[in-house]
Amino acid sequence: MTTHIEFWVYPQCMGSAVTGMADLLHIANAMAQAGHAAQRAPLFSWSLRSIDGQTVTCSSGLKLACDGRISNGTQPDLLILPGLFVGNGMQAFRSARQQLQPLHSLLRERHAESCLIAAHCSAAFVLADAGLLNQRKATVPWWLEHQFHQEFPDTTLQVADMLVSDEGLMTTGAATAYLQLAHHLILQFGGAELAAQLASTLLIDAQRQSQLPYVQTQQHYPVDNVPEDALIQRARLWLTRHQKQPFSLAALAQHLAVSERTVIRRFSQLLNTTPGKYAQMLKLEVARRLLQQTDLSLDEIALRIGYQDSSAFRRLFRRSYDCSPSAWRHRCETKV
């Protein structure tokens, strides 16, 4: 039986999630037919669809010719949403997402009809915009974790995982996670033997299930396509140097020689968060790095980021990452 896949493509989408996936599915079809002479129908078929049915220009300039319009008249088994390019800043990213509002009701209809939906990379935001990730689990590229959590706090992020599936909705990590997605689909629809053969032939690391080894501390978030703000840069440096002390908005404002209101406004405009929450995020990023790279005890790590009470640190870590510090360390050790 052939599994039919629709790729929904749109301006500023990432072409690799379409062309790379299609290549992998094509190779899987060839391998399956070579290994089973009686199998005539391909395992997978696919089509490309856009909002108006016309050719779409990807973020790289690659042009994708489409097979028709996105509509409720088709019945795919699986729908794939390629990620949107985020490198032009959050303002451009939000604008690209707003252009996809006509798809939201169709996405909800597809899900209600039990069609599997896979959101590659930043396309998790599109699923969330459509209301499909409320009270569900998902993953996003690790460097978009903060932005996603700010916009969609009702979604349980499992950002340590490369791929998360919940009630027929799949989300992945960053751009090359389409490899893991393709392997997952081939395993699901073609079986373990074919998936292993494909992974071996194409050098796909099927065991790479975690984003943790790639997470960088003090990551920089896209800030509306403007250069790094000098005040935020100075604030980040000061917060990093004072991570062992409790956060003080007054002390931060005094160091920056601006009012507390100005600090709050700039953090809200550029990072979509408060200074206190950002300081907390920096502390937790240091803690994650120490958990991954050292054998320090949890008490020692808590002290290094300014928590005299390690139980308070544990509660904060669990609330932020949906797992305990010990579980995080274990995942770093086992999911590389």
N, C-alpha and C positions, 0 to 999 in steps of 0.2 A: 504494500500500500504506500502510495506517495504522500509525503507530508508537504503541503504547499505553504510557502512563506511569502508574506508581503513585506517588503521594505518600504516604509513611508519616508520619503526623502523631502527635504525642504532647504531653503537657502541657509548657508552657514553651517550645514551639517558636515560631519567628518566622513569623507569618502571611503576611508579605510574600513569603516564598519560595514560598508556595503560591498565594495569590491573585494576586500580581504575575506569577508564571510562567504561571498559567492564563490570565490576560488576554492576555499576549503570544502564547501558543500559539493562543488563540482568534482573535486578529487575524491571525496567520500563516495559519491555516486559511482565513479569509475572503479574504485577499489571494491565496492560491494558487488558490482556486476562481474568483475573479474574473478571474484572469489566464489560466486554462486551463479553458475551458468544458466540455471533455470530462472533467475531473477531478471525479468525484462523491464519492468517499470522502475524508474529511478527512485531512490529513497527520498530525494528532495526535489522539489521544483520551486521556482520563485519568480516574483514579478516586482517591478519598481513602480510606485505610485506617488504622485504629488498632488497638492491641493487642486491645481488647475489641469493636471495631466500633461503639463509641458516640461521641457528639459529644465533641470535644476542645476545651479552652479554651487558646488561645495565650497567650503571655507578656503581650500587650497587653490581654487580656480578650476578644478576638474569639473567637467560637465557630464551629468548623468541623464541619458535619455530615458523617459518613463513609458510604461506600458498603458497608462491610463490615469484617471482621477482616483483620489481616495474617496470612497463612497461606502454606503451601507449595503450595496448590491453585491458585494463579493463576500466569500466565506473562507478566508484562509484558516489554516490550522494554527499558524504562529504569525505574530506581527513583531517586527523588529524596528525600533526607533533608534537611529544613529545619534550619537552625541552631537551637541552644538559646540562650536568653537568658543572658548572663553577667553582667549588670549587678547581680545580687543577691549577687555574690561567688563565690569559688571553692568554698566549702563547698556552697552551694546548687547550683552547676553540677555538682559531683561527684555530689551526691545525685540530680539529674535524670538524669545519665548512668547511675547504678546502676539506676534504674527501667527502663532500656532493655536490661538484660542478656538478657531473653528473646529479643531480636531478633538477638543475635550469631550464633547458629547459622544462622538463616534468611538473614542477610546473607552468610555464607560459602557457603551453598547456592546463593543467587542468583548470586554471583560465579562459582562453579564451573560453573553452567549458562550462562555467557557473557552474563548479563544486565548491561547497563551500569548502573553505580551512580554517582550524582552526590551529593556531600556539600556542602551549602551552608554557608558560613561556619564556625561552630564545630562543625558536625556531622562535621568531619574527626576530631574526638576520638572520635566514635561508631564510625567505621570503624576507627580505631586500637585502640579498646577491643576490637573484634571480631577483632583480629589481622590485618586485611587490609592494613595499611600497613607491615608489617615488610619491610625491605629494598626499599621502594618510594619513589617520589618523591611529594611532596605540597606543598600550600601551605595556609596558614591566615591569618586576619586578622593583620596585622603585629604588633598589640599582644598577640597570644597566642603569638607565636613562642617566647618564653622558656619559658612554661609547657608548651607542646607538646614542646619539645626536652627538657625535664627529665623528662617522663613517657614519651616515646617516642624515645629516642636512636637507635634503629635505623632510623628513617625519615629520608630525605634531604629536608630542607625547602628549598623554592625559594620563600621568602617574598617575593622580589621580584616574582614572577608573580601575576597576578590569577586565573589558572586553570591548573591542572596536570592532565594526563591521563597515567595510567600503567596499562597492562594492564587497561583497562576500568573504571578507578576515576578519577573526576574530583573534584577538590577546588577550592574557590574562596576568594577573600579575604572581606572583611567583607560586611555585610548587603546592600548594593546590588549586590554582584557577581552577584546572580541575573540582572541585565540581561545581563552578559557570558555567563553560562551559557546563557540563553535564546537569545542570538544565536548562540552556538556550536552549539547543538542544531539551530536552524533552518538554519544553514549546512550542517551535516552531513546533515540529512534532507530539507531543502527546496532546497538549492542556493544558490550565491553571489548570484544575481539576487534571489531572494526575501529573503535575509538583508540585502542592501543596501537593498532597498525598505523593509523593516521598520525598519532602523536610521535611515534618513532620515526616515521618517514619524513615528517615536516619539522622535526625538532621542537615540538610543543612540549613545554614542561607541564605535564598534567598534574604534577604534585604541587605546583605553585598555587596555593589557595589563599594566601594572605598578602595584604598590602603593608604589613608592619615593617618588613625590612627596608622599605623605601621611604617611610615617614621621616620627614626632616623636622627638627625642632625649630621653633620661631618662624614658622612658614609665613610667607607673604601672600596676602589675599588680593585679588584683582580689585582696584579701587577706581572704577568708573573711567578708565582710560586716561588717567592723569598721572604725572610723575609722582614718585613717592613723596608724601607730604613731610616737610621738614619737622613740623611739630610732632607728628606721630612717630617719626624716626627717633627723635630725641626722647620721646616718652617711652618707646619700646626699650631703648638702651637703659634708661633710668630704672624702669621696672625690672629689667633683667638683673641689673646690679643690686637691686634691693629685694630680690625674691625671697630672702630669708626673713624679711620683716612683714608684718601685716600691712595690707594695702591702705594707703591714706590718700584720698583725693586732694586734700588740702596741701599735703607735702608735694604731690606731683605737680599741682598747679603752681605752687611757689617755685619749684625748680624750673618750670617752663616759663615763668614770669607772665602768666596770663591768668584770667579768672577761672574759677572752677566751672562756671557755666560754659566758657569757651572750650575747655577740655572735653566736657560732656558732649557739646555740639559737634566738635570735630570727629570724635570717635564714632558718634552716631552716623554722621554723613559719610565718612570714608570707610569705616569698618563694620557699620551696622551693628554695633554693640556698645556697651558701656565701658568706661575705663576699668571699673572693678572686675567685670567679667573677663575683660581682655587680660588683666593681670593674673586672674585665676587660670585662664587658658595657658598663659606662658609657664606658670608653675607646673601645671599638669603635663605640658609638653616636656619639660625637664624631667619630671617623674617618669614619663613613658620611656624617655631615652635611657635613664638610669636603670629602669627595670629591664630593658632590652640588652644593655651593654655592660652591666656590672652585676656583681653578686651582693651588693649592699642589701641589708635587711630593710623591711618596710619602715621600721622605726627610724633608721638612718636616712632613708629617702625623704620621709616626712619632715625631718628636721632640716634637711638641705633646702627645702622649698618653703620653710617658715611655719610648719605645723608642729607645735609642741605635742599635740594630742594625735597620735597616729590613727586612732579610731575615726576622728573627724576626717582625716585624709582619706581613709578607706571609704567612708560614706560618700565623700565628694567624688572620688574616682569612680565608684560604682554608679552613681547618679549620672555622671558625664559620659561613661563609656559602656554602660550596661554590663559590666563584668567587674570582678574584684581585681586589685593589683596583682595578686598571685596568679589569677587565671590569665591575665594579660601577659605576664612573664612566661607562663607555660606556653601560650599560643605563639609567642615570639620564638621560643625554642623549638617548637614542633612544626610550625607552618611556614617554613622558609622555602 
